[in-house]
Amino acid sequence: MPYTRKPVKTSKPPPKKPKQKKDELFDEVQGKIKDGGLRKSLKLKEDDKPLKKSELQKIEKTEDGKLFSFRSSKIKMTPKLKKQLNLAINMMGGK
């Protein structure tokens, strides 16, 4: 008598969320962040040169509670500043 395999019940995979576009991601965060919050935290003036992604990545490596210098200012790393840096880096995108 030949061997016959019983059918296996499979469950459906969970539905995938549609990918969000960059504009939609920004709209989601827009009401939760203040304009210039990171610049204020880093003690920058409005007329200072723009922030670079590489600068922010170097700062982000600083541990919470430690002092670091950024453009001739001494700043203490806080959890809030870490979140601001992380968001700024993600918003800059690219490589």
GUDORO-859569 format. One line per field, with one value per residue (C-alpha): residue in three letters; x, y, z. Coordinates in steps of 0.001 Angstrom, whole numbers. Layout:
BEGIN
rest [Ala,...]
u [X,...]
v [Y,...]
w [Z,...]
//
This chain:
BEGIN
rest [Met,Pro,Tyr,Thr,Arg,Lys,Pro,Val,Lys,Thr,Ser,Lys,Pro,Pro,Pro,Lys,Lys,Pro,Lys,Gln,Lys,Lys,Asp,Glu,Leu,Phe,Asp,Glu,Val,Gln,Gly,Lys,Ile,Lys,Asp,Gly,Gly,Leu,Arg,Lys,Ser,Leu,Lys,Leu,Lys,Glu,Asp,Asp,Lys,Pro,Leu,Lys,Lys,Ser,Glu,Leu,Gln,Lys,Ile,Glu,Lys,Thr,Glu,Asp,Gly,Lys,Leu,Phe,Ser,Phe,Arg,Ser,Ser,Lys,Ile,Lys,Met,Thr,Pro,Lys,Leu,Lys,Lys,Gln,Leu,Asn,Leu,Ala,Ile,Asn,Met,Met,Gly,Gly,Lys]
u [0,1506,2206,-109,611,-2133,-2792,-1243,-3319,-1518,-2472,-2545,400,-453,-1435,1445,1289,1581,4923,4787,6284,8693,6004,3635,6335,7033,3328,3119,5917,5179,2856,5096,8334,9125,10797,14442,14350,17631,19334,18222,19463,22848,23001,23176,22157,19850,22656,25080,26049,23747,24147,25834,24780,28361,28509,25283,26406,29580,27581,25010,27695,28098,26683,23846,25030,28437,29595,30678,31770,30055,31160,32784,29835,29852,26647,25406,23909,20337,17849,15759,18773,19561,16032,16311,19635,18255,15236,17386,19706,16752,15105,18334,18159,20602,23814]
v [0,3382,6000,9011,12163,13885,17475,19988,22918,26193,29460,32660,35009,38286,41082,43380,47047,49288,51076,54697,57409,59946,62639,60439,59658,63346,64123,61480,63127,66737,67560,65864,67799,71484,73408,73992,71855,70119,73384,74892,71848,72130,75873,76949,80332,80759,82055,79175,76813,73811,70550,67634,64035,62989,65550,64264,60635,61440,63210,60401,57953,59935,58186,59708,62092,62760,66198,66770,69819,70839,73921,75472,74736,72283,70238,67408,64388,63657,60990,63715,64993,61411,61035,64359,63310,59933,61557,64133,61437,59374,62392,63207,59747,58703,56851]
w [0,-1025,1598,1457,3341,5292,4281,6666,7822,7334,8901,6936,7463,9214,6852,5912,6743,3723,3520,4506,2379,3896,3825,5809,8368,8820,9205,11925,13940,13045,15936,18502,17928,18158,15373,16238,19381,18569,17613,20925,22852,21116,21951,18298,16965,13984,11775,12538,9746,9161,11041,9283,9704,10527,13365,14845,14627,16588,19300,19528,20708,23953,27025,29075,31790,30186,29057,25475,23539,20335,18426,21499,23840,26747,26745,28956,27167,28245,27131,25452,23507,22454,21049,19222,17687,16646,15002,13205,11840,10632,9017,7169,5597,2893,3539]
//
